[in-house]
Amino acid sequence: MPTPGSLTIIAGPPGAGKTTVAALIAETATRPTVHLHTDTFYTWIRTGFVLPYLPEAVRQNEVVNAVTAEAARVLKAEDAIRGLRGAFTDLGELEPCAVDSTGQTVEETVPEVRGRMLR
């Protein structure tokens, strides 16, 4: 079992189920856990994106891996993860903008979020 503050990397080819496995592990963890989805970092590349499996993507992949590793380094402390959760417990003046999507489907949540955005 990983020790507090440890990092687990799940790797494999596209479509192998890495994201699904990582999400389920994070969702069912017995301690504060963060799932850093590397694909998300790739979607933030707006200019010059190269498919990650191509040889010319080496530098791009190094940057994405470095950003992911730094995010993991910062977040690996349980206090940091608890702090993230705590940041959303009292939203103050932003409370009316919050949507509790517990028990809702994505289809039910999206119109609520859009409605709050218009306020």
ChimeraX attribute file (.defattr): number of C-alpha atoms within 10 A of each C-alpha:
attribute: neighborCount
match mode: 1-to-1
recipient: residues
	/A:1	4
	/A:2	7
	/A:3	6
	/A:4	12
	/A:5	15
	/A:6	13
	/A:7	15
	/A:8	10
	/A:9	8
	/A:10	10
	/A:11	11
	/A:12	8
	/A:13	8
	/A:14	9
	/A:15	8
	/A:16	10
	/A:17	13
	/A:18	16
	/A:19	18
	/A:20	11
	/A:21	12
	/A:22	18
	/A:23	16
	/A:24	12
	/A:25	14
	/A:26	16
	/A:27	14
	/A:28	10
	/A:29	11
	/A:30	8
	/A:31	12
	/A:32	18
	/A:33	21
	/A:34	18
	/A:35	15
	/A:36	18
	/A:37	13
	/A:38	14
	/A:39	11
	/A:40	11
	/A:41	14
	/A:42	18
	/A:43	9
	/A:44	10
	/A:45	12
	/A:46	7
	/A:47	6
	/A:48	8
	/A:49	12
	/A:50	16
	/A:51	12
	/A:52	15
	/A:53	11
	/A:54	9
	/A:55	9
	/A:56	11
	/A:57	14
	/A:58	12
	/A:59	12
	/A:60	17
	/A:61	17
	/A:62	11
	/A:63	13
	/A:64	19
	/A:65	15
	/A:66	12
	/A:67	14
	/A:68	17
	/A:69	15
	/A:70	12
	/A:71	12
	/A:72	18
	/A:73	13
	/A:74	11
	/A:75	20
	/A:76	18
	/A:77	16
	/A:78	16
	/A:79	13
	/A:80	13
	/A:81	17
	/A:82	14
	/A:83	13
	/A:84	12
	/A:85	11
	/A:86	12
	/A:87	10
	/A:88	12
	/A:89	10
	/A:90	9
	/A:91	12
	/A:92	8
	/A:93	7
	/A:94	9
	/A:95	11
	/A:96	10
	/A:97	15
	/A:98	13
	/A:99	13
	/A:100	10
	/A:101	13
	/A:102	7
	/A:103	8
	/A:104	10
	/A:105	9
	/A:106	9
	/A:107	8
	/A:108	11
	/A:109	16
	/A:110	14
	/A:111	11
	/A:112	15
	/A:113	15
	/A:114	10
	/A:115	12
	/A:116	13
	/A:117	10
	/A:118	7
	/A:119	7
